[in-house]
Amino acid sequence: MLSIRDCLDYCDLTDEDVAIIAEHHDIPDVAAAQIACGLVQTREGTLMLTKFMLDLVDEAEERGDQDKAKRFRDACARFIAAHPITH
C-alpha cells in the first residue's frame, strides 16, 4: 500500500505544496494531496496549481500578511522550478 508520502514523492510535491492547496480550497491535506497528484500530471493542471499558489500570494498581500505572502511566493517558486511548463 502506498502512503501519502510515496504519492507526493512520485509527483514531486512537497508537504508545503499540499498545505497551500488545502488552504486555497479549504479542504483536508489528504484531499489536497489527491487533487495535486492528479493535476500535476498535465500541463493544464500544473498551470492551475501555480495559479492557486499565486492567488494565495495576492490574498496574503491584500491582507497585509507579508510573512504568509513570502511563504506562498517561495513555495510557488519551488513548485515552478520542480514542474516547468514546456510549450
N, CA, C and O atoms as a GROMACS GRO file, in nm:
protein
  348
    1MET      N    1   0.085  -0.117   0.000
    1MET     CA    2   0.000   0.000   0.000
    1MET      C    3   0.090   0.124   0.000
    1MET      O    4   0.187   0.132   0.075
    2LEU      N    5   0.056   0.219  -0.085
    2LEU     CA    6   0.132   0.343  -0.092
    2LEU      C    7   0.085   0.440   0.016
    2LEU      O    8  -0.034   0.448   0.048
    3SER      N    9   0.180   0.513   0.070
    3SER     CA   10   0.146   0.617   0.166
    3SER      C   11   0.130   0.750   0.091
    3SER      O   12   0.166   0.762  -0.026
    4ILE      N   13   0.077   0.848   0.161
    4ILE     CA   14   0.067   0.983   0.103
    4ILE      C   15   0.207   1.032   0.066
    4ILE      O   16   0.225   1.094  -0.040
    5ARG      N   17   0.304   1.005   0.150
    5ARG     CA   18   0.442   1.048   0.122
    5ARG      C   19   0.493   0.986  -0.008
    5ARG      O   20   0.558   1.054  -0.088
    6ASP      N   21   0.463   0.858  -0.029
    6ASP     CA   22   0.503   0.791  -0.154
    6ASP      C   23   0.442   0.862  -0.275
    6ASP      O   24   0.509   0.886  -0.375
    7CYS      N   25   0.315   0.896  -0.264
    7CYS     CA   26   0.247   0.964  -0.374
    7CYS      C   27   0.307   1.102  -0.399
    7CYS      O   28   0.330   1.141  -0.514
    8LEU      N   29   0.333   1.176  -0.292
    8LEU     CA   30   0.390   1.310  -0.308
    8LEU      C   31   0.530   1.303  -0.367
    8LEU      O   32   0.567   1.384  -0.452
    9ASP      N   33   0.608   1.206  -0.322
    9ASP     CA   34   0.742   1.189  -0.378
    9ASP      C   35   0.734   1.154  -0.527
    9ASP      O   36   0.812   1.205  -0.607
   10TYR      N   37   0.641   1.068  -0.562
   10TYR     CA   38   0.624   1.029  -0.702
   10TYR      C   39   0.587   1.150  -0.789
   10TYR      O   40   0.634   1.163  -0.901
   11CYS      N   41   0.502   1.237  -0.735
   11CYS     CA   42   0.455   1.354  -0.810
   11CYS      C   43   0.548   1.474  -0.793
   11CYS      O   44   0.524   1.579  -0.852
   12ASP      N   45   0.653   1.459  -0.713
   12ASP     CA   46   0.746   1.567  -0.684
   12ASP      C   47   0.676   1.687  -0.623
   12ASP      O   48   0.696   1.801  -0.665
   13LEU      N   49   0.593   1.659  -0.523
   13LEU     CA   50   0.523   1.762  -0.448
   13LEU      C   51   0.574   1.762  -0.304
   13LEU      O   52   0.613   1.659  -0.251
   14THR      N   53   0.572   1.878  -0.244
   14THR     CA   54   0.615   1.890  -0.104
   14THR      C   55   0.493   1.898  -0.013
   14THR      O   56   0.380   1.921  -0.058
   15ASP      N   57   0.518   1.879   0.114
   15ASP     CA   58   0.412   1.897   0.212
   15ASP      C   59   0.359   2.040   0.207
   15ASP      O   60   0.240   2.064   0.225
   16GLU      N   61   0.449   2.134   0.181
   16GLU     CA   62   0.410   2.275   0.171
   16GLU      C   63   0.316   2.296   0.053
   16GLU      O   64   0.217   2.369   0.065
   17ASP      N   65   0.345   2.235  -0.062
   17ASP     CA   66   0.256   2.244  -0.178
   17ASP      C   67   0.116   2.198  -0.140
   17ASP      O   68   0.017   2.264  -0.172
   18VAL      N   69   0.110   2.084  -0.074
   18VAL     CA   70  -0.020   2.027  -0.035
   18VAL      C   71  -0.090   2.118   0.065
   18VAL      O   72  -0.211   2.139   0.055
   19ALA      N   73  -0.017   2.172   0.161
   19ALA     CA   74  -0.078   2.261   0.261
   19ALA      C   75  -0.136   2.386   0.194
   19ALA      O   76  -0.243   2.433   0.232
   20ILE      N   77  -0.065   2.437   0.095
   20ILE     CA   78  -0.113   2.556   0.026
   20ILE      C   79  -0.240   2.525  -0.054
   20ILE      O   80  -0.334   2.603  -0.053
   21ILE      N   81  -0.241   2.412  -0.121
   21ILE     CA   82  -0.360   2.373  -0.197
   21ILE      C   83  -0.477   2.350  -0.102
   21ILE      O   84  -0.590   2.389  -0.131
   22ALA      N   85  -0.450   2.286   0.010
   22ALA     CA   86  -0.554   2.263   0.110
   22ALA      C   87  -0.610   2.395   0.161
   22ALA      O   88  -0.730   2.410   0.179
   23GLU      N   89  -0.522   2.492   0.184
   23GLU     CA   90  -0.567   2.623   0.231
   23GLU      C   91  -0.647   2.695   0.123
   23GLU      O   92  -0.749   2.757   0.152
   24HIS      N   93  -0.601   2.686   0.000
   24HIS     CA   94  -0.671   2.753  -0.111
   24HIS      C   95  -0.814   2.703  -0.125
   24HIS      O   96  -0.906   2.781  -0.151
   25HIS      N   97  -0.833   2.572  -0.107
   25HIS     CA   98  -0.966   2.512  -0.126
   25HIS      C   99  -1.039   2.485   0.005
   25HIS      O  100  -1.154   2.440   0.005
   26ASP      N  101  -0.972   2.513   0.118
   26ASP     CA  102  -1.030   2.486   0.249
   26ASP      C  103  -1.075   2.340   0.259
   26ASP      O  104  -1.190   2.310   0.292
   27ILE      N  105  -0.980   2.251   0.229
   27ILE     CA  106  -1.005   2.106   0.235
   27ILE      C  107  -0.893   2.040   0.315
   27ILE      O  108  -0.788   2.101   0.336
   28PRO      N  109  -0.913   1.916   0.360
   28PRO     CA  110  -0.807   1.846   0.434
   28PRO      C  111  -0.684   1.820   0.345
   28PRO      O  112  -0.695   1.812   0.223
   29ASP      N  113  -0.569   1.808   0.408
   29ASP     CA  114  -0.444   1.784   0.336
   29ASP      C  115  -0.450   1.658   0.250
   29ASP      O  116  -0.395   1.656   0.140
   30VAL      N  117  -0.514   1.554   0.300
   30VAL     CA  118  -0.520   1.428   0.224
   30VAL      C  119  -0.595   1.450   0.093
   30VAL      O  120  -0.552   1.401  -0.012
   31ALA      N  121  -0.705   1.523   0.097
   31ALA     CA  122  -0.780   1.552  -0.026
   31ALA      C  123  -0.697   1.640  -0.119
   31ALA      O  124  -0.697   1.620  -0.240
   32ALA      N  125  -0.627   1.738  -0.062
   32ALA     CA  126  -0.542   1.826  -0.143
   32ALA      C  127  -0.431   1.747  -0.210
   32ALA      O  128  -0.396   1.774  -0.325
   33ALA      N  129  -0.375   1.649  -0.140
   33ALA     CA  130  -0.269   1.566  -0.198
   33ALA      C  131  -0.322   1.487  -0.317
   33ALA      O  132  -0.255   1.476  -0.419
   34GLN      N  133  -0.442   1.433  -0.303
   34GLN     CA  134  -0.501   1.356  -0.414
   34GLN      C  135  -0.526   1.447  -0.534
   34GLN      O  136  -0.496   1.409  -0.648
   35ILE      N  137  -0.579   1.564  -0.511
   35ILE     CA  138  -0.606   1.658  -0.619
   35ILE      C  139  -0.476   1.699  -0.686
   35ILE      O  140  -0.464   1.697  -0.809
   36ALA      N  141  -0.377   1.737  -0.605
   36ALA     CA  142  -0.249   1.785  -0.659
   36ALA      C  143  -0.178   1.677  -0.740
   36ALA      O  144  -0.124   1.706  -0.847
   37CYS      N  145  -0.179   1.555  -0.691
   37CYS     CA  146  -0.112   1.446  -0.764
   37CYS      C  147  -0.176   1.424  -0.900
   37CYS      O  148  -0.107   1.391  -0.997
   38GLY      N  149  -0.305   1.442  -0.907
   38GLY     CA  150  -0.372   1.429  -1.036
   38GLY      C  151  -0.345   1.548  -1.127
   38GLY      O  152  -0.316   1.530  -1.245
   39LEU      N  153  -0.353   1.668  -1.073
   39LEU     CA  154  -0.335   1.788  -1.155
   39LEU      C  155  -0.194   1.801  -1.209
   39LEU      O  156  -0.175   1.846  -1.322
   40VAL      N  157  -0.096   1.764  -1.131
   40VAL     CA  158   0.043   1.785  -1.171
   40VAL      C  159   0.083   1.695  -1.288
   40VAL      O  160   0.192   1.710  -1.344
   41GLN      N  161  -0.002   1.603  -1.324
   41GLN     CA  162   0.028   1.512  -1.436
   41GLN      C  163   0.006   1.576  -1.572
   41GLN      O  164   0.050   1.522  -1.674
   42THR      N  165  -0.061   1.691  -1.576
   42THR     CA  166  -0.087   1.757  -1.704
   42THR      C  167  -0.037   1.901  -1.700
   42THR      O  168  -0.022   1.961  -1.593
   43ARG      N  169  -0.013   1.956  -1.817
   43ARG     CA  170   0.030   2.095  -1.829
   43ARG      C  171  -0.077   2.189  -1.772
   43ARG      O  172  -0.046   2.281  -1.697
   44GLU      N  173  -0.202   2.163  -1.807
   44GLU     CA  174  -0.312   2.248  -1.759
   44GLU      C  175  -0.325   2.240  -1.608
   44GLU      O  176  -0.348   2.342  -1.541
   45GLY      N  177  -0.310   2.120  -1.554
   45GLY     CA  178  -0.318   2.104  -1.409
   45GLY      C  179  -0.205   2.174  -1.337
   45GLY      O  180  -0.226   2.234  -1.232
   46THR      N  181  -0.086   2.168  -1.394
   46THR     CA  182   0.028   2.236  -1.335
   46THR      C  183   0.006   2.386  -1.337
   46THR      O  184   0.037   2.455  -1.240
   47LEU      N  185  -0.048   2.437  -1.446
   47LEU     CA  186  -0.080   2.580  -1.453
   47LEU      C  187  -0.185   2.618  -1.349
   47LEU      O  188  -0.178   2.724  -1.288
   48MET      N  189  -0.283   2.531  -1.330
   48MET     CA  190  -0.388   2.556  -1.231
   48MET      C  191  -0.330   2.561  -1.090
   48MET      O  192  -0.365   2.649  -1.011
   49LEU      N  193  -0.242   2.467  -1.058
   49LEU     CA  194  -0.180   2.466  -0.925
   49LEU      C  195  -0.097   2.591  -0.904
   49LEU      O  196  -0.097   2.648  -0.795
   50THR      N  197  -0.026   2.634  -1.007
   50THR     CA  198   0.053   2.757  -0.997
   50THR      C  199  -0.040   2.875  -0.970
   50THR      O  200  -0.009   2.961  -0.888
   51LYS      N  201  -0.152   2.879  -1.039
   51LYS     CA  202  -0.248   2.988  -1.019
   51LYS      C  203  -0.302   2.987  -0.877
   51LYS      O  204  -0.318   3.093  -0.816
   52PHE      N  205  -0.332   2.869  -0.822
   52PHE     CA  206  -0.378   2.860  -0.683
   52PHE      C  207  -0.278   2.927  -0.590
   52PHE      O  208  -0.315   3.006  -0.503
   53MET      N  209  -0.150   2.895  -0.611
   53MET     CA  210  -0.046   2.950  -0.524
   53MET      C  211  -0.035   3.101  -0.541
   53MET      O  212  -0.022   3.173  -0.442
   54LEU      N  213  -0.040   3.147  -0.664
   54LEU     CA  214  -0.031   3.292  -0.688
   54LEU      C  215  -0.154   3.365  -0.633
   54LEU      O  216  -0.142   3.479  -0.587
   55ASP      N  217  -0.270   3.302  -0.637
   55ASP     CA  218  -0.390   3.361  -0.577
   55ASP      C  219  -0.369   3.383  -0.428
   55ASP      O  220  -0.406   3.488  -0.374
   56LEU      N  221  -0.310   3.285  -0.362
   56LEU     CA  222  -0.286   3.298  -0.218
   56LEU      C  223  -0.182   3.405  -0.187
   56LEU      O  224  -0.192   3.474  -0.085
   57VAL      N  225  -0.082   3.420  -0.274
   57VAL     CA  226   0.015   3.530  -0.257
   57VAL      C  227  -0.060   3.662  -0.261
   57VAL      O  228  -0.042   3.747  -0.174
   58ASP      N  229  -0.144   3.680  -0.362
   58ASP     CA  230  -0.221   3.804  -0.377
   58ASP      C  231  -0.311   3.830  -0.257
   58ASP      O  232  -0.316   3.942  -0.206
   59GLU      N  233  -0.380   3.727  -0.212
   59GLU     CA  234  -0.470   3.742  -0.097
   59GLU      C  235  -0.394   3.781   0.029
   59GLU      O  236  -0.439   3.867   0.104
   60ALA      N  237  -0.280   3.718   0.052
   60ALA     CA  238  -0.199   3.750   0.170
   60ALA      C  239  -0.148   3.894   0.162
   60ALA      O  240  -0.147   3.966   0.262
   61GLU      N  241  -0.104   3.936   0.044
   61GLU     CA  242  -0.056   4.073   0.028
   61GLU      C  243  -0.168   4.173   0.049
   61GLU      O  244  -0.147   4.278   0.109
   62GLU      N  245  -0.288   4.143   0.001
   62GLU     CA  246  -0.404   4.230   0.020
   62GLU      C  247  -0.438   4.246   0.168
   62GLU      O  248  -0.482   4.352   0.211
   63ARG      N  249  -0.419   4.139   0.245
   63ARG     CA  250  -0.444   4.144   0.390
   63ARG      C  251  -0.329   4.208   0.466
   63ARG      O  252  -0.340   4.237   0.585
   64GLY      N  253  -0.218   4.230   0.397
   64GLY     CA  254  -0.100   4.287   0.462
   64GLY      C  255  -0.017   4.184   0.537
   64GLY      O  256   0.067   4.220   0.619
   65ASP      N  257  -0.040   4.058   0.511
   65ASP     CA  258   0.032   3.949   0.578
   65ASP      C  259   0.155   3.913   0.494
   65ASP      O  260   0.153   3.818   0.416
   66GLN      N  261   0.261   3.991   0.512
   66GLN     CA  262   0.381   3.975   0.430
   66GLN      C  263   0.453   3.843   0.457
   66GLN      O  264   0.513   3.786   0.366
   67ASP      N  265   0.448   3.793   0.581
   67ASP     CA  266   0.512   3.665   0.611
   67ASP      C  267   0.447   3.552   0.532
   67ASP      O  268   0.515   3.467   0.474
   68LYS      N  269   0.314   3.551   0.532
   68LYS     CA  270   0.243   3.446   0.458
   68LYS      C  271   0.262   3.464   0.308
   68LYS      O  272   0.278   3.366   0.236
   69ALA      N  273   0.261   3.587   0.261
   69ALA     CA  274   0.283   3.612   0.118
   69ALA      C  275   0.419   3.560   0.077
   69ALA      O  276   0.432   3.500  -0.030
   70LYS      N  277   0.521   3.582   0.159
   70LYS     CA  278   0.656   3.533   0.127
   70LYS      C  279   0.658   3.380   0.127
   70LYS      O  280   0.719   3.319   0.040
   71ARG      N  281   0.591   3.319   0.224
   71ARG     CA  282   0.584   3.173   0.231
   71ARG      C  283   0.522   3.117   0.102
   71ARG      O  284   0.575   3.023   0.043
   72PHE      N  285   0.411   3.177   0.060
   72PHE     CA  286   0.344   3.131  -0.060
   72PHE      C  287   0.429   3.158  -0.185
   72PHE      O  288   0.437   3.074  -0.275
   73ARG      N  289   0.492   3.274  -0.190
   73ARG     CA  290   0.576   3.310  -0.305
   73ARG      C  291   0.693   3.213  -0.318
   73ARG      O  292   0.724   3.166  -0.427
   74ASP      N  293   0.758   3.183  -0.205
   74ASP     CA  294   0.871   3.089  -0.205
   74ASP      C  295   0.827   2.949  -0.249
   74ASP      O  296   0.895   2.884  -0.327
   75ALA      N  297   0.713   2.905  -0.197
   75ALA     CA  298   0.661   2.774  -0.235
   75ALA      C  299   0.627   2.770  -0.383
   75ALA      O  300   0.652   2.670  -0.451
   76CYS      N  301   0.569   2.878  -0.434
   76CYS     CA  302   0.534   2.884  -0.575
   76CYS      C  303   0.660   2.878  -0.661
   76CYS      O  304   0.662   2.809  -0.763
   77ALA      N  305   0.764   2.948  -0.621
   77ALA     CA  306   0.890   2.947  -0.697
   77ALA      C  307   0.949   2.805  -0.699
   77ALA      O  308   0.996   2.760  -0.803
   78ARG      N  309   0.946   2.735  -0.585
   78ARG     CA  310   0.995   2.597  -0.580
   78ARG      C  311   0.911   2.506  -0.669
   78ARG      O  312   0.964   2.421  -0.740
   79PHE      N  313   0.778   2.527  -0.664
   79PHE     CA  314   0.688   2.444  -0.746
   79PHE      C  315   0.716   2.466  -0.894
   79PHE      O  316   0.724   2.369  -0.970
   80ILE      N  317   0.731   2.589  -0.936
   80ILE     CA  318   0.756   2.619  -1.077
   80ILE      C  319   0.890   2.559  -1.121
   80ILE      O  320   0.903   2.507  -1.232
   81ALA      N  321   0.990   2.567  -1.034
   81ALA     CA  322   1.121   2.509  -1.067
   81ALA      C  323   1.112   2.357  -1.080
   81ALA      O  324   1.177   2.298  -1.166
   82ALA      N  325   1.031   2.294  -0.996
   82ALA     CA  326   1.018   2.148  -0.998
   82ALA      C  327   0.927   2.099  -1.111
   82ALA      O  328   0.936   1.984  -1.154
   83HIS      N  329   0.838   2.186  -1.158
   83HIS     CA  330   0.738   2.149  -1.260
   83HIS      C  331   0.736   2.251  -1.372
   83HIS      O  332   0.636   2.320  -1.392
   84PRO      N  333   0.846   2.261  -1.448
   84PRO     CA  334   0.848   2.360  -1.556
   84PRO      C  335   0.745   2.326  -1.664
   84PRO      O  336   0.720   2.210  -1.695
   85ILE      N  337   0.688   2.429  -1.716
   85ILE     CA  338   0.589   2.413  -1.825
   85ILE      C  339   0.663   2.422  -1.957
   85ILE      O  340   0.729   2.522  -1.986
   86THR      N  341   0.652   2.317  -2.036
   86THR     CA  342   0.713   2.319  -2.168
   86THR      C  343   0.607   2.355  -2.270
   86THR      O  344   0.492   2.312  -2.260
   87HIS      N  345   0.646   2.431  -2.367
   87HIS     CA  346   0.549   2.477  -2.470
   87HIS      C  347   0.564   2.397  -2.595
   87HIS      O  348   0.492   2.420  -2.692
   0.00000   0.00000   0.00000
